[in-house]
């Protein structure tokens, strides 16, 4: 059977693959601890679940408008106003089946063959492939832990060509947990405006920040950059609603109208029941978000402290998200079972075989010296899993 060249060029999502593998091994009776999941391990708050149940009981089970219900879009407009100081209209908001679809839709309507999109690395695993699916070229801009995995305008300028159309990044970042300050964003805003680019600001982790860090989005820097920014967000991470599949995008009306045209031919409107539940998430009590954030902070501190004590491992202390992104290249070159660890894939394989611990190799995010460890799991799993990792590293030879 012949498949399109388009799909043959796409790589499977390594984060999903690692999570699925850990589940399969558990189902086979293996005692595997999974640090691959990119979702909170908490239950969706009861008030949100109840809203979904009531939606079913009241027969809110039919199609909605392609861009989402008026009530939910109005709630998103209010959220941007109250939390971010941004003024949008309903027509500048579109609700999709997750933030992932929001980015995919945007890529399809904005970029084509010959275009280039700057993507700082480490990046969320799907950015390059979704840019490529639009026919455009992802241009990777490397960063390091020394710069807290953040790019400067000076770095970006080195990668600018006449074909550059956009820059796409997340803050707080998946996988590094780094986040840009207002001053840093001011520099990026000036760069975007000077080069007449579209900025894609993925802010899905905005509610999960620590140590007094204040989330600021790129569009908040001023009215000019707001017009050239597409903000992507959703309810998945902050409200433990990954399976409800609701994301949203805010941008200029002409961008949103083109996305709506595309989405009308793909999924149409997102799940009605999930939209009702998301309305409750945004407008109802917010205390559950704070409780989850506090627990994530405890887990982050445990995870980072333990990783920093391991030989050959260094670890940036993330200010957001629920990931750590340790540099494990200090153990590269060592051997297990006669096999040399030569990169993050080899290290991941080693941990799975030797320690029955699943992590995501950093090569999936454009940073092969690292692995991603999610602390969106119980403290018991974190302590046990890190014990296993430490013991496995100590067993390496060479």
N, C-alpha and C positions, 0 to 999 in steps of 0.2 A: 504494500500500500504506500502511495506517495503522499508525503505531508508537505505543507508549505515551508519554504525556506524561513519564513517569519517565525514559525513556532519552533523550528529546529535551532534557531539562534537564541531562543530563550532558555535560561537555566532554571531548573527547579528551585523553589525557595528553600534555601538551606535551613532557615529557622524552622520552617514547617516540617522539613524532612527529619531533622534531629528530634523534634517533639514527637513526630509520628513513630520514629524508630524506638524511642524510649517507651512509648505506650505499647508497642508491639512486644518488646522484650518483657515488660511487666505482665502482659497478658499471657506470655509463655512461662511465667513463674519466676523470671529473673528479678533479683532485688536491685532494681535500677533507681537511682535518684536523678531526677531530671532538672537541670538548670537551664533548659532551653526555652521554656515557655515565655511568650511575650504577652502574658495576660495576668491580671490579678488573680490570686487564688481565693479571694473572698467571694461570698455570695452577693449577688445583686441585692441592694437594700430592699427591705420588705415593702416600703411605700411604692417603689418603682415596680416591683413585681405585681403588687396589688392593682396598680394602674393598668398593667397589661391584661390582668385577669378581667378587670371591669370592662376593658375594651372589647374583649371577646363576648362577655355576657350582654353587652349593649349592642352587639352586632356591628361593631366598627371593624369589619373584616373585608371591606371592599377596596377597590382602587382609590388612591388619592391622586391629586395633581402630580405631574412628573417631578416637580421641584420640591414636593413635600407639602404637608398641610399648612394652611395659613397660620394656624395656632402655633405649630412648632417653629416655623420660620420667624414668626413674631417674637417667640421666646428666645430664639438665637440672636435676633436683632437686639433684644433687651440685654441679653448676656454680654454681647460685645460692648454695649453702652455702659453697663454697670460695672463690669469687671475690667474692661480694657480701655474705656474712654473713647470708643470708636463709634461713629455714626454710620450705620448702614440702613438701607431700605429693604423691604421684603424682596424686591426684585433683584437684589444683589446677593441673595442667599439661595443655595441649592442643597437639598438633602439627598444623600446617596446611600448605597448599601455598604457603608463603612468608609473610613478615610482613605483606604486603599483605592476604592473606586473613584473617589474624588480626585486623587492624583492622576489615575489612569485617564479619566474623562478629560481633565485639563490638558494632559499631554497630547491626546488625540486631536483636540481642537486648536492647539496653539503651535505645534511643531510638526515639521515634515522633513523629508530628505534634504540634506544640505545644512540643516540647522544644527547648532551645538548648544548644549546645556551644561553649565558648570555645576559639578557636584563635589563638595568637600568630602573627603574620606577621613575617618570612617563614616559611612552613609547607611541609611536604612536599606536593607538588602534589595528591595524591589525598585528603587529609583532608576538605576541604570537600565534594567531590562524594560521598564515601562517607557523610558525615553526612547530606547531602541525600537520598541514596538511601534512607536509613532514615526519611525523612519529617521529620527534624529540621532546625533552622536553624543553620548555621555562623555564629558571631559572631566576626568577625575583630578581633583586638587588635593594632594596629600597633606595631612597634618600629623602632629605628634602629641604625646602626653605633655611635653615641655610647654606647649602652647595651649594646654587644656583642650586639645583636639579642635581648636577654633582657627579659622582662616582670617587673614587680614586683607584689606583692599590691595595692599602691595603684592601679596602672593597671588591674588586673583588676577591682577593686571597682567601677570606673566602668561596667563592662559587665554587671554582675550584674543579673538580673531574677528574678522569682519562677519563671520557666520554665527557668532555668539548671540543667543536670543534670551537666555534666562540663567538664573541660578536657583538651585533647589537645595534646601537644608531643613533640618529639624532642630528646634530649640525649645525645651531640653531635647538632647539628642539620643536617639536610638542608633547605635549601641553604647555610646561612651558615657552618657549621663551628664555631659557638659552642657552649658547654656550660656548664651551671650548676654552681656550686660547692656544697659542702655547706651553707654558710651561706645561700646564696640558696634552696636547696631547703627549708631549714627554714622560711623565710618562706612559700614556696609551700605547704608542708605545712599550716601553720597556717591559711592561706587556705582550702584545700580542706576541712579539718576543720570550720572555722567555718561554712562555707556548705553543708556536707553534700553535697559533690560526689563524683563518681567522677573519678579522675585516670588518664589514659592516658599512660604513660611509654614512649615508643618509644626503645629503647636499642640499635638494630641496629648502631650505629657505636662501641660502647663500647670495643672493642679498638684503635681507630684514634685515639689521642690523642697529643699531642706536648708537648714542652717541659716534661716532668715533671708535666703535668696529671694528676690522679687522677680517674678516672671515679667518680661517685657517682650511684646511682639514687634516685629519690624514695622508693621503698619502704624504702630503707635508713635513712631518718631515724628511724623508730620503729614499733612494733607497731600503733599506731592508724592511721597513714597507710598502712601496708602493706595493711590490710584494705580500704581505699578506693582502692587503686591496682591497675590492670591493667598488667602489664609485658609489653611486646612485644619480641621479640628473634628471632634466627635465625642461621644459619650463612653467609648469602650474602656479607656484606661482609668479615668478618674472616678467612674461610677461602677466599675466591675461589670461592664455590659458588653463584653467582646462578642458574645454569641447573638446579641440582638441586632448587630450589623447596621449601625447608624453612624454615618459620618456626615460632615457638611463642609461647604466651601463658601467663602465670602470674597467677592471681587467686584470689579466694575460690571455694570449691567450687560454690556455687549459680550463679555466673556461668559457670564452666567447664562445668557440666552442661547449661546452656541452650545454650551454644555448640556442645557436642557434639551436641545434638539437631538443631540447624540444620545443622551440617556433615554429619551423617548423611544429610541429604536433598540435599546439594549434591555434595561430592566424596568423601564417606566419608573413609577414612584417606589420608594422603599417600603418595606413591610408596614402596613397600617398599624398593627398592634405595637410594633417596636417604636413607631413614631409617637404613639400615645404615651408609652412608657418613658420615652426620652423627654417628652414635654414635662412629665412629672420630675424627672431627674434634674432638669434645668430650673424648674420653678418651685420645687418642693424643698424640704429640709436638706441642708448641706452638711449636717454633722457627720454623716457616714464618711464623707470624703476626708475630713480631718482625721478621723479615727484610723482609716486605712493609711493615710500619709504618716501618721505617728508610728504605726507598726512597721511600715516600710523603712522608716528612719532607723529604728532599732535593728532591723535586719541588715540594712546597709552597713551600719557601724560594725556589726559582728563580722560580716563578710569581708569588708575591706581590711579590718584589723587582722583577721586570720590570714588573708592572702599576702599581706605585707610581711608576715612572719615566715613565709615559705621561701626556701632557698631557690634563687633563680627567678623569682617572681617580683614584679613591682606593680603598683596599682594606684591609678588616679582615683581620688575620692569624689564620686559623682555628686553634683549639686541637684540633680533631678533624675526623673525616670525611676525604674526599678531594676537597673542593670549596673554591673561593674564590667570593666573592660581591661582586665589585667594583661600586662606584657609578660608573656611566658617564654620569650625568646632566649632567656638565660638558661633554659634546659635543652634548647635545640643543640643537636650534635651528640646528645647522650643516647643510650640504647636501652631497649627492652626486648627480650626474647631475640636478641641478635639483630634487631632492626633499629636503625638510626632515626630519631625524630628530626625531621628536616623542615618542619613548618607547622602551622596551626591545624591542618588536616591530620597530620601524623600525631600531634599531641592529643587531638580530640579522639582519634582512634585508640590511642594508648589509654586514655582515661576510661573509655567505655569498656575496653577489654580487661584492663588491670583493676580498675576501681569500681566498675559498674556505675559510673557517673557520666551523664550526658551534658556537654556544653556545646556552644556553637563556635566553629572555627572563625577566627577573625578575617580570613581570606574572603569570606562571604560579604564582609563589609568594607573590603578594600584595605585591610590592615592585617597582614599575615603574621605580625609579631604577637598578636593578641588573640584572646578568646572572649566570647561574651558569656557572662554568668548572670542569670536572672535570679534576683532574690525575692521574686514573687512566689514564694513557697514558704512552708512553715519553718519556724526557727529550729525545730527538731531536724528537719531535712537539711537545713543549712549547716548546722553543726556536724551532723553525721557525714554529709557530703564533703565538707571541707576537711574533715578528719581523713576521709578516704583519699582525697587529692593530695594532702600532705604526705601520707604514707606512700602513695604511688610515686610521687616525685623523689622521695627518699630512697626508693628502691631502684632508681635508674642507675645505670652504669656508665662510666666514662666521664 
